[in-house]
Amino acid sequence: MRNLIKLLRGNSRLEVFVKPNKRRACIKEFDEQGRLVVELSEPAIEDKANLQLIKLFKSEGIRVSIIRGFSSRRKLLELKWDS
């Protein structure tokens, strides 16, 4: 996980592919299209998955905003780093 955080450090935007309803929430790896795959334990209803996605990155010291894809599995995130 720490290697991934170092890799993302210089980016301000990131495309992710979200997989809701998984056993546990975790950040996986990049797929063939260059999107970061993120598994979430919350369902994709009532913004539960989106909120968990934001909290998952926040736990790593990264504040995120969803720019595009609020109701899609493909999302564009804006990253802001906590100092």
TAMO-V59683 format. One line per field, one symbol per residue. ss: DSSP state (@ for helix, = for strand, . for the rest). phi: phi as a letter, one per 30 degrees, with the letter a starting at -180 (. if undefined). psi: psi as a letter, one per 20 degrees, with the letter a starting at -180 (. if undefined). A space follows every 50 residues. Layout:
BEGIN
ss = ???
phi = ???
psi = ???
END
This chain:
BEGIN
ss = .@@@@@@@....=======......=====.....====........@@@ @@@@@@@@...=======.....========..
phi = .dddddddeddcbbcbcccdicdbdaccbddddicdcbcbddddbhiddd ddeddddddcibcbbddbjecbdcbccccbcdd
psi = ghhgghhihiqiqppqopnrkrgqpqpdaqahjjqppppqiqrlqkjggg hhgghghhijkppqpogqkhkrhpqpqppppp.
END
